[in-house]
Amino acid sequence: MGKWQAGDRWTMTVGGGVDDLTAGSQRRRGGDVEVFLPQGDSMGCYARAAWNARGRNVSELMATRIENNKPRVAVFLPTWIGDSCMATPALRALRTGFPTAHILGVVRPVVRDLLRAPPDGDERPYVDEFLVYNKTLRGRCSLVRHLRQQECDIAVLFTNSWWTAAAASLAGIRTRVGYATDGRGWLLTDRLRPPSCQASPVAYIDYLLSICQYLGCPVEDRRMALGVETDFRNQVDEFLRECRFDARRPLIVLNNGSATQLERVWPTDRVRELAYRLATEREANVLLHCGPGDRRRSMQVAQEANHPRVVSMGVLGELPIGLSKAVLERAAVVVSTDSGPRHMAIALDRPLVTLCGATDPALTKTYNVPERILDGKVSPCPRTNRLHHRGGGRRYGTHYGRASVRGRGSGDGKPRRRGESCCLTGHRFPGHELVPIRGYLRDGKRMKVTGFTIVRNAVRYDYPVVESIRSLLPLVDDMVVAVGDCADGTRELVAAIADPKIRIIDTEWDDSLRSGGRVLAEQTNLAMRYCDGDWLAYLQADEVLHERDLPRIRRAMEWCWPVRAVEGLSFRYHHFRADYAIRDPLPYRRQVRIIRNHIGVESYGDACGFRIRGRKLRSLPTGAWVYHYGYVRPPQQMAAKMDYFLSLYDGRQVMPGAEATAAQYAWDLATCEPFRGDHPRVMHDRIARKDWETPPVKLGSRWRNHRYWKGLIHKNTRTLRRWARTAMGGA
């Protein structure tokens, strides 16, 4: 189709006749059809509707499929409130194109309450009858059964899901019109190609109107419209009187919620500050709109604002959708995130300021009253969970919202945008930009990161503790090092780093907790008690971070901090054995090394991982690597270290100086592979000082190493073997 601009003309040769499908077009039978795009339609969706209908007279074709003068049209409406509001122009076009039809709306319960009342000035509602369903298997089977009883002539699918087309087909509806998406084209009798444009996305309103154009319905008005029930209007009037709002002051409604995407939610502290300033500086009545899922957050904002003219709707017992419509209808100005209440306010012709953080405003373009859109593009990553992108609206300070309410626009202080790759996976988004949230806390302070580690006998057993601490220092604001009781100069070694961020904590190890490595977890928990950061970054004394990954880790913490559901961040591992060029892929592949503070996290087992009340942490991957050098040291020190280290698990009392030593240590390199990457910069001097011979071993790819696969199977069936031993012992 190419690019289409408003005012362009398109000539198409057809074999038969075609109806006039677009406003301003000229109809020629048996020849060319000249389609004139209406002013403001730059996506070419109406031209695509004409392309779908080429060679056919759609009105005559539909008339042959309808046997009576009052056809029954089943309209499958979208699930969400905002999409259903944007479907009202298409419903109006269907009502105009089929004036005598009985329109049956197949909807969810919330959409039924949204469209139940007719718009002001209309006698008939958009839908004559509603067929409500739920998404369970039983509810879908019930929907098919009731659709069969309705005996509909046409099914119009405003949804793109596969199962709605299947429901219309199983119900025996002879004419099924919709877009051939999600592999459902074979379920439709009239398969339409979705409108598209290379320049910009197609607005959802135009996307649905193209289906109506295909059906021969004239598009006279593309504005959204909703009706409000009288009972809810009276209830809102009574509620505003109970709030003791002055009727002479303007009512400003703030909506901060989203039922689908958490990244659309504005920070609570910004909403609180905006509400307080509107109530004091503008002397307005501020009402915090909320739904059942946002009640607690809305009431918390009203409580923290502590102003008599800032009230939350959460104090009401029930919050039906009709009450929300009545509240928005009363507003002088609405400030909302890109969610359902935003579209409801537009459909009620209310002045609006929209905070778009995670969605493209072109997709939700509307044609009602002008609205001010504060746009900050935050593209969701297709490779990971989208939780870490929450807080797109966090870029906006309170002054942007206040300036827009006063009519001054967003001003010159709009934050700059810069393209970045995904903070967690490194995936780069072509044509999109990511804006980090800079790690602000709820009270406006900067995010604080505290690092911590434990160490004992690092000099005797040649631990790379100095390199480990130095690799972590650029990432943290302060560093806690718990040094156990030892006499080999470990404390002096750590103190020699001479960095003001480091705090050394002297501890004593309890030898009674040696079994199972519990003493390591106990020392880790002790070090955590001295940490006061918002994120805690933990490294063991033989683990090192690469300087290349530090910016990625920092961005991950900044993105994930607003999402309270994220309790930790995990890292991939390089395990080295015997030599810095030999890597073992068999041990644990991923561990959590950054945890959220003040949520009850404790070190687990032998301090290799963390738990919250016995369960694993809800974590996201950072995409960064930890370089583990626990088995790379001279043979004699390796033998002494392993004898002492194993005594922390089997309960033996092996003291430093009494370990078993050997001239050669038997490294197990059967599952190893060559390492061809680069090491952290802090390890270069240590690698250059290597003075022992690596055992001769033939290394190859892990995929052709049968010992690796044998070890992997043995590792992954450990739980099953433990269950089997327990069952046999019980028998």
C-alpha positions in Angstrom: 0.0 0.0 0.0 2.9 2.4 0.7 2.6 5.6 2.7 -0.7 7.4 2.7 -1.2 11.0 3.5 -4.3 13.1 4.1 -5.7 14.2 0.7 -4.0 11.5 -1.4 -6.0 9.7 -4.0 -5.8 6.0 -4.8 -7.0 4.4 -8.0 -7.8 0.7 -8.0 -8.9 -1.5 -10.9 -11.5 -4.1 -10.0 -13.3 -6.8 -12.1 -16.8 -6.1 -10.8 -18.5 -3.4 -8.8 -17.5 -2.0 -5.5 -19.4 0.2 -3.0 -18.4 3.6 -1.9 -16.5 2.8 1.2 -14.9 6.1 2.2 -16.0 9.6 2.7 -15.3 11.8 -0.4 -14.7 8.9 -2.7 -16.2 8.4 -6.2 -17.8 5.1 -7.2 -17.3 3.6 -10.7 -18.6 0.2 -11.6 -16.6 -2.1 -13.6 -13.6 0.1 -13.7 -11.5 2.2 -11.4 -12.4 3.3 -7.9 -10.9 6.6 -6.8 -10.6 6.6 -3.0 -10.1 10.0 -1.3 -8.7 9.7 2.3 -10.6 12.0 4.7 -8.7 14.8 6.3 -6.8 13.7 9.3 -6.5 10.0 8.2 -2.8 9.6 7.6 -2.7 5.8 8.1 -4.6 4.7 5.1 -6.9 2.4 7.0 -9.9 3.4 4.9 -8.0 2.7 1.7 -7.2 -0.7 3.2 -10.9 -1.3 3.8 -11.6 -0.6 0.2 -8.8 -3.0 -0.8 -10.4 -5.7 1.3 -13.7 -5.2 -0.5 -12.3 -5.1 -4.0 -14.4 -6.8 -6.6 -17.6 -7.0 -4.5 -20.6 -4.9 -3.7 -20.5 -5.3 0.1 -24.0 -3.9 0.8 -25.6 -6.3 -1.7 -23.5 -9.1 -0.5 -24.6 -8.6 3.1 -28.2 -8.2 2.0 -28.1 -11.7 0.4 -26.9 -13.2 3.7 -29.6 -11.6 5.8 -33.0 -13.2 5.3 -35.2 -10.8 7.4 -35.5 -7.1 7.6 -34.3 -7.0 11.3 -31.0 -8.8 11.3 -29.3 -9.9 14.5 -25.7 -8.7 14.8 -23.4 -10.1 17.5 -20.6 -7.7 18.3 -17.6 -9.1 20.2 -16.3 -6.2 22.2 -12.8 -5.7 23.7 -12.1 -6.8 27.2 -10.6 -3.6 28.7 -12.4 -0.4 29.5 -10.2 1.9 27.4 -10.5 -0.3 24.3 -14.3 -0.5 24.8 -14.5 3.3 25.0 -12.5 3.5 21.7 -15.0 1.0 20.2 -18.0 3.4 20.6 -17.4 5.2 17.2 -17.5 1.8 15.5 -20.7 0.9 17.4 -22.2 4.1 16.3 -21.3 3.4 12.7 -22.9 -0.1 13.0 -26.1 1.4 14.4 -26.2 3.8 11.5 -25.4 1.2 8.9 -27.9 -1.3 10.3 -30.7 0.9 11.7 -33.2 -1.9 12.1 -30.7 -4.5 13.4 -30.8 -6.0 16.9 -27.3 -5.6 18.1 -26.1 -8.1 20.7 -23.0 -7.2 22.6 -20.7 -10.1 23.7 -18.9 -8.5 26.6 -17.3 -8.9 30.0 -19.3 -7.7 33.0 -17.4 -4.4 33.4 -18.0 -3.5 29.7 -21.7 -4.1 30.1 -21.8 -1.5 32.9 -19.8 0.9 30.8 -22.1 0.8 27.7 -25.4 0.3 29.4 -26.6 3.9 29.4 -27.1 5.7 26.0 -25.0 8.8 25.3 -26.6 12.1 25.9 -28.9 13.0 23.0 -29.4 9.5 21.8 -32.5 7.5 22.6 -31.1 4.1 21.9 -28.0 2.6 23.5 -25.1 1.3 21.5 -26.2 -2.3 22.3 -29.7 -3.6 22.5 -28.9 -6.7 24.5 -25.8 -7.9 26.4 -24.4 -11.4 26.5 -22.0 -11.5 29.5 -19.3 -14.2 29.7 -16.2 -15.0 31.7 -12.9 -16.5 30.5 -13.1 -19.8 32.2 -13.6 -22.9 30.1 -17.1 -23.3 31.5 -17.9 -19.7 30.8 -16.8 -20.0 27.2 -18.8 -23.2 26.6 -21.8 -21.4 28.1 -21.2 -18.5 25.7 -21.3 -20.8 22.6 -24.5 -22.4 23.9 -26.2 -19.0 24.4 -25.0 -17.7 21.0 -26.6 -20.7 19.3 -29.9 -19.8 20.9 -29.7 -16.2 19.7 -29.5 -17.3 16.0 -27.4 -14.3 14.9 -26.9 -13.4 11.2 -23.6 -11.6 11.5 -20.7 -11.8 13.9 -18.5 -8.6 14.0 -15.3 -9.3 15.8 -13.7 -6.2 17.3 -11.3 -8.5 19.2 -8.2 -10.2 17.8 -8.3 -13.3 19.9 -8.5 -16.8 18.4 -11.1 -18.1 20.8 -13.7 -15.4 20.0 -13.6 -16.4 16.3 -13.9 -20.0 17.4 -16.9 -19.2 19.5 -18.6 -17.4 16.7 -17.9 -20.4 14.4 -19.1 -23.0 16.9 -22.3 -21.0 17.5 -23.2 -21.4 13.8 -23.1 -17.7 12.8 -23.0 -17.8 9.0 -21.2 -14.5 8.5 -18.1 -13.8 10.6 -16.2 -10.6 9.9 -12.9 -9.8 11.5 -9.1 -9.4 11.0 -7.2 -12.5 10.1 -4.8 -12.4 13.0 -3.5 -15.1 15.4 -4.0 -17.8 12.8 -7.8 -17.5 12.9 -8.4 -16.6 9.3 -9.9 -20.1 8.5 -12.6 -19.4 11.2 -13.8 -16.3 9.4 -16.0 -16.0 6.4 -14.8 -12.4 5.6 -11.1 -12.2 6.4 -9.7 -8.7 6.5 -6.1 -7.6 6.4 -5.2 -5.3 9.3 -4.6 -1.7 8.3 -1.0 -0.6 8.5 1.3 2.2 7.7 5.0 2.6 7.5 5.0 6.1 9.0 3.1 5.6 12.3 1.0 3.1 14.1 -2.7 2.9 13.3 -5.0 4.3 15.9 -7.3 1.8 17.5 -10.4 3.8 16.7 -9.5 3.7 13.0 -8.6 0.1 13.3 -12.1 -0.8 14.3 -13.8 1.7 12.0 -12.2 -0.1 9.0 -14.3 -3.2 9.8 -17.4 -1.0 9.8 -16.4 0.5 6.4 -16.0 -3.0 5.0 -19.6 -3.7 6.1 -20.8 -0.6 4.2 -21.5 1.4 7.3 -20.9 5.2 6.9 -18.5 6.8 9.2 -19.9 10.2 10.1 -18.3 10.8 13.5 -15.1 9.3 15.0 -15.6 10.8 18.5 -16.1 8.7 21.5 -19.2 9.1 23.6 -20.6 7.5 26.8 -23.8 7.9 28.8 -24.1 8.3 32.6 -27.0 6.9 34.7 -29.0 9.3 36.8 -28.7 7.2 39.9 -24.9 7.5 39.9 -25.1 11.2 39.2 -27.2 11.7 42.3 -24.8 9.5 44.3 -21.8 11.6 43.3 -23.6 14.8 44.2 -24.3 13.5 47.6 -20.7 12.3 48.0 -19.3 15.7 47.1 -21.5 17.4 49.6 -20.3 14.9 52.3 -16.7 15.9 51.4 -17.6 19.5 52.0 -16.2 20.7 48.7 -16.9 24.3 47.8 -19.1 24.3 44.7 -17.4 27.5 43.6 -14.0 25.9 43.3 -13.1 23.7 40.3 -13.0 19.9 40.8 -9.8 18.2 39.6 -9.8 14.4 39.4 -6.5 12.6 39.6 -6.3 9.0 38.4 -3.2 6.9 39.0 -3.9 3.3 38.1 -3.8 0.7 35.4 -5.4 -2.7 35.2 -3.0 -4.1 32.7 0.5 -2.6 33.0 2.3 -1.5 36.1 4.7 0.6 34.2 1.9 3.1 33.5 1.5 3.9 37.2 2.8 7.3 38.3 4.9 7.4 41.5 2.9 7.8 44.7 5.0 10.7 46.0 4.5 12.7 42.8 0.7 12.2 42.9 0.7 13.3 46.6 2.7 16.4 45.8 0.6 17.3 42.8 -2.6 16.9 44.7 -1.3 19.0 47.6 -0.2 21.8 45.3 -3.4 21.9 43.4 -5.3 22.1 46.6 -3.1 24.9 48.1 -1.8 26.9 45.1 -4.8 26.6 42.8 -7.3 26.3 45.7 -9.1 23.4 43.9 -11.1 20.5 45.1 -9.0 17.4 44.4 -10.6 14.0 44.1 -8.4 10.9 43.8 -10.1 8.5 41.5 -9.6 4.8 42.1 -10.9 1.3 41.3 -11.2 -1.7 43.6 -7.6 -2.6 43.0 -6.2 0.9 43.6 -8.2 1.7 46.7 -5.4 1.3 49.2 -2.9 3.3 47.2 -5.4 6.1 46.7 -6.3 6.3 50.3 -2.7 6.4 51.3 -2.0 9.4 49.0 -5.0 11.3 50.5 -3.8 10.5 54.0 -0.2 11.6 53.3 -1.4 14.8 51.5 -3.2 15.8 54.8 -5.4 18.5 53.2 -9.2 18.9 53.7 -9.6 19.5 49.9 -7.8 16.2 48.9 -10.2 13.2 49.2 -10.0 9.7 47.9 -12.9 7.8 46.3 -11.6 4.8 48.3 -13.7 5.8 51.3 -16.8 4.7 49.4 -18.0 1.1 50.0 -18.5 0.0 46.3 -16.8 1.4 43.3 -18.8 0.4 40.2 -17.8 1.7 36.8 -21.0 3.8 36.6 -19.8 5.8 39.6 -16.5 6.5 37.9 -18.3 7.8 34.9 -20.3 10.2 37.1 -17.2 11.4 38.9 -15.3 12.1 35.7 -18.4 13.9 34.3 -18.3 16.3 37.2 -14.6 17.1 36.8 -13.3 20.5 35.5 -10.0 18.9 34.7 -8.8 15.3 34.7 -5.2 14.2 35.2 -4.8 10.5 34.4 -2.4 7.8 33.3 -3.0 6.0 30.0 -5.7 3.8 31.3 -9.4 3.2 31.2 -10.5 6.4 33.1 -8.5 8.4 30.6 -10.7 7.2 27.7 -13.8 7.6 29.8 -13.0 11.2 30.5 -12.4 11.8 26.8 -15.7 10.1 25.9 -17.4 12.5 28.4 -15.7 15.5 26.8 -13.6 16.5 29.9 -10.4 18.5 29.6 -7.6 16.0 30.2 -3.9 15.8 30.9 -2.5 12.3 30.1 0.7 10.8 31.4 1.9 8.3 28.8 4.9 6.4 30.1 4.9 3.0 28.4 2.6 3.1 25.4 2.8 5.0 22.1 0.1 7.8 22.1 -0.5 7.2 18.4 -2.1 3.9 19.2 -4.7 5.5 21.4 -5.3 8.6 19.3 -8.7 10.2 19.9 -10.8 12.7 18.1 -12.7 14.4 20.9 -11.6 17.5 22.8 -7.9 18.3 22.6 -5.8 16.7 25.4 -2.3 17.4 26.6 -0.2 14.3 26.4 3.1 14.1 28.4 4.9 11.4 26.5 7.9 9.5 27.8 8.6 6.5 25.7 9.6 3.3 27.6 9.5 0.3 25.4 8.8 -3.1 26.9 11.5 -5.7 26.4 10.4 -8.7 24.4 12.8 -11.1 26.0 12.1 -10.6 29.7 9.4 -10.0 32.2 8.2 -6.5 31.8 8.1 -5.7 35.6 11.4 -4.0 35.5 10.1 -1.4 33.1 7.6 -0.1 35.5 7.9 3.6 36.4 7.9 5.2 32.9 5.8 8.0 34.4 8.5 8.4 37.1 10.4 10.7 34.8 7.8 13.4 35.2 8.2 15.8 38.0 5.2 17.4 39.7 5.7 20.7 37.9 4.9 19.1 34.5 1.4 18.2 35.7 0.8 21.5 37.4 2.0 23.5 34.3 -0.3 21.5 32.0 -3.3 22.1 34.3 -2.6 25.8 34.2 -2.4 25.6 30.4 1.3 26.3 30.0 2.2 22.9 28.6 5.1 20.9 29.8 7.7 23.7 29.6 11.3 23.6 28.7 12.2 21.3 31.6 11.2 18.2 29.9 13.8 15.5 30.5 16.1 14.6 27.7 15.7 11.2 26.0 18.5 8.9 25.1 18.5 5.5 23.4 19.7 2.6 25.5 19.5 -1.1 25.3 17.3 -3.1 27.8 18.7 -2.7 31.3 18.4 -6.4 32.1 19.1 -8.3 28.8 21.1 -5.9 26.7 18.5 -6.2 23.9 18.4 -3.0 21.8 15.1 -1.6 20.6 15.3 -0.3 17.0 13.4 3.0 16.8 12.6 3.2 20.5 14.2 5.0 23.4 14.6 4.0 27.0 14.8 6.6 29.7 16.1 5.5 33.1 14.4 6.6 36.2 17.6 7.6 38.0 16.8 5.5 41.1 14.6 8.0 43.0 13.0 6.8 46.2 9.4 7.6 47.3 10.5 10.6 49.4 12.7 12.0 46.6 16.1 10.8 47.9 18.6 9.0 45.9 18.8 5.2 45.9 21.5 3.9 48.1 23.4 0.7 47.5 25.4 -1.1 50.2 27.9 -3.9 49.4 28.9 -6.5 51.9 31.0 -9.6 52.2 32.6 -12.0 54.7 36.2 -13.2 54.9 38.5 -15.2 57.1 42.0 -16.5 56.6 42.2 -14.9 53.1 46.0 -14.6 53.2 46.6 -18.2 54.3 44.2 -19.7 51.6 45.0 -17.1 48.9 41.5 -15.7 48.5 41.2 -12.9 45.9 39.3 -10.8 48.4 41.1 -7.5 47.5 40.1 -7.9 43.8 36.6 -8.9 44.9 36.1 -5.8 47.0 37.7 -3.5 44.4 35.4 -4.8 41.7 32.3 -4.0 43.8 33.3 -0.6 45.1 32.3 1.5 42.0 28.8 0.0 42.2 28.1 0.8 45.9 27.8 3.8 48.2 29.4 2.0 51.1 30.9 -1.4 51.8 30.7 -3.6 54.9 33.4 -6.3 55.3 32.9 -8.7 58.1 36.4 -10.1 59.0 36.4 -13.2 61.1 38.8 -13.9 63.9 42.2 -14.9 62.3 45.8 -14.2 62.7 47.1 -14.3 59.1 46.9 -10.6 58.3 43.5 -10.6 56.6 42.3 -7.5 58.4 45.4 -5.6 57.5 45.0 -6.8 53.9 41.4 -5.3 53.7 42.4 -2.1 55.5 45.2 -1.6 53.1 42.7 -0.9 50.3 42.2 2.5 52.0 38.9 3.3 50.5 36.5 5.6 52.6 33.5 3.5 51.6 34.8 0.4 53.5 33.6 -0.4 57.0 35.4 -3.3 58.7 33.4 -5.3 61.2 35.3 -7.7 63.4 33.3 -11.0 64.1 33.9 -14.3 65.8 33.0 -17.6 64.1 30.9 -20.1 66.1 32.6 -23.5 65.7 29.4 -25.2 66.9 27.7 -24.2 63.6 30.3 -25.9 61.3 27.9 -28.7 60.1 26.4 -28.0 56.8 28.2 -24.7 56.4 25.7 -22.9 58.7 28.5 -20.7 60.1 28.8 -19.1 56.7 25.1 -18.1 56.6 25.3 -16.9 60.2 28.2 -14.6 59.4 26.5 -13.3 56.2 23.4 -12.4 58.2 25.5 -10.7 60.7 27.1 -8.5 58.1 23.7 -7.8 56.6 22.6 -6.2 59.9 25.2 -3.5 59.5 23.9 -2.6 56.0 21.4 0.3 55.6 21.2 0.6 51.8 18.1 0.1 49.7 19.8 -2.5 47.6 22.4 -4.9 49.2 25.1 -6.2 46.8 26.8 -9.3 48.0 30.0 -11.0 46.8 31.9 -13.9 48.4 35.6 -13.5 48.9 36.5 -15.4 45.7 33.9 -13.8 43.4 34.7 -10.8 41.1 32.5 -8.5 38.9 33.6 -7.4 35.5 33.8 -3.6 35.0 32.0 -4.0 31.7 28.8 -5.1 33.6 28.7 -2.4 36.2 26.6 0.1 34.2 24.1 -2.7 33.3 23.8 -3.7 37.0 23.3 -0.1 38.1 20.5 0.4 35.5 18.9 -2.9 36.6 18.7 -1.6 40.2 17.3 1.7 39.1 14.6 0.1 36.9 13.6 -2.5 39.5 13.6 -0.3 42.6 10.0 1.0 42.1 8.7 -2.6 41.6 8.3 -3.9 45.1 7.5 -7.4 43.6 11.2 -7.7 42.6 13.1 -8.9 45.6 16.5 -9.7 44.1 18.6 -9.6 41.0 20.5 -12.6 39.8 23.8 -13.2 37.9 25.2 -15.8 35.6 28.4 -17.5 36.7 31.8 -18.4 35.2 33.4 -21.1 37.4 37.2 -21.5 36.9 39.2 -24.5 37.9 43.0 -25.0 38.1 43.7 -22.3 35.6 42.2 -18.9 34.5 41.6 -20.4 31.0 39.6 -23.4 32.2 35.9 -23.0 32.9 33.5 -25.6 34.4 29.9 -25.2 33.1 28.4 -27.8 35.5 28.1 -26.0 38.8 25.3 -23.6 39.6 24.5 -21.4 36.6 22.7 -18.5 38.4 22.6 -17.0 41.9 21.0 -13.9 43.5 23.7 -11.5 44.5 21.7 -8.2 44.9 18.8 -8.2 47.3 16.2 -5.6 48.5 16.8 -4.5 52.0 14.2 -4.4 54.9 12.0 -7.1 53.5 13.2 -10.0 55.7 15.8 -11.6 53.4 18.2 -14.0 55.1 21.2 -16.0 54.0 20.3 -19.6 53.2 22.2 -22.8 53.7 25.9 -22.2 53.3 25.5 -18.5 52.2 25.3 -19.4 48.5 21.7 -18.0 48.2 19.0 -16.1 50.0 15.5 -16.9 51.2 12.5 -15.0 52.7 10.7 -17.1 55.3 11.9 -20.3 53.6 10.9 -19.4 50.0 13.0 -18.3 47.1 13.2 -14.7 46.2 11.3 -13.2 43.3 14.2 -12.1 41.2 15.0 -10.9 37.7 18.2 -11.5 35.7 20.6 -8.7 35.3 22.4 -10.2 32.3 25.8 -9.7 34.1 28.3 -12.3 35.1 30.1 -13.2 38.3 33.7 -14.6 37.9 34.2 -17.3 40.5 37.9 -18.1 41.3 37.3 -20.5 44.2 39.3 -23.3 42.7 42.2 -21.4 41.0 45.2 -21.2 43.3 48.5 -23.1 43.9 48.1 -26.8 44.6 49.4 -26.7 48.2 47.1 -23.8 49.1 44.3 -25.4 47.2 44.6 -28.7 49.2 44.8 -26.8 52.5 41.8 -24.6 51.6 39.6 -27.5 50.6 40.4 -29.5 53.7 39.5 -26.5 55.9 36.5 -25.7 53.7 35.0 -29.2 53.8 35.4 -29.2 57.6 32.7 -26.4 57.7 30.3 -29.0 56.3 31.2 -32.3 57.9 31.6 -30.9 61.4 35.4 -31.7 61.8 37.5 -29.3 63.8 40.2 -28.4 61.3 42.1 -25.3 62.5 44.4 -23.2 60.3 47.8 -24.8 60.3 46.6 -28.3 60.8 45.1 -28.9 57.3 46.0 -31.8 55.1 48.5 -30.7 52.5 49.7 -32.2 49.2 52.3 -31.4 46.7 49.7 -31.8 43.9 46.0 -31.2 44.1 43.7 -33.5 42.1 41.5 -31.0 40.3 38.4 -32.6 38.6 38.5 -31.2 35.1 36.5 -33.9 33.3 33.5 -31.6 32.7 35.5 -28.4 31.9 35.8 -26.4 28.7 38.2 -23.7 27.5 37.4 -20.1 28.5 37.9 -17.7 25.6 36.6 -14.5 27.2 38.4 -11.7 29.0 38.8 -11.4 32.8 38.1 -8.4 35.0 40.7 -5.7 35.0 41.3 -6.0 38.7 42.4 -9.7 38.1 45.1 -9.0 35.5 48.0 -8.6 38.0 46.9 -11.7 39.9 46.7 -13.7 36.6 50.2 -12.5 35.6 51.6 -13.8 39.0 50.4 -17.4 38.3 53.4 -19.7 39.1 52.0 -23.3 39.0 51.6 -25.8 36.2 48.1 -26.6 35.0 47.4 -30.3 34.9 47.4 -31.7 31.4 43.9 -32.1 30.2 42.2 -32.3 26.8 39.4 -29.7 26.6 36.7 -29.6 24.1 33.1 -28.5 23.6 30.7 -29.4 26.4 28.1 -30.6 23.8 30.5 -33.5 22.8 31.6 -34.3 26.4 29.7 -37.3 27.7 31.0 -36.6 31.3 29.3 -33.2 31.2 25.9 -34.8 30.3 26.3 -37.5 32.9 27.1 -34.9 35.5 24.1 -32.7 34.4 21.7 -35.7 34.7 23.1 -36.6 38.1 22.8 -33.0 39.3 19.2 -32.6 38.1 18.0 -35.9 39.6 19.4 -35.2 43.0 15.9 -34.6 44.5 14.4 -37.7 43.0 17.3 -39.8 44.4 16.8 -38.3 47.9 13.1 -39.1 47.7 13.9 -42.7 46.7 16.3 -43.1 49.6 13.8 -41.7 52.0 11.1 -44.1 50.7 13.3 -47.1 50.9 14.5 -46.2 54.4 10.9 -45.8 55.5 10.0 -49.2 54.0 
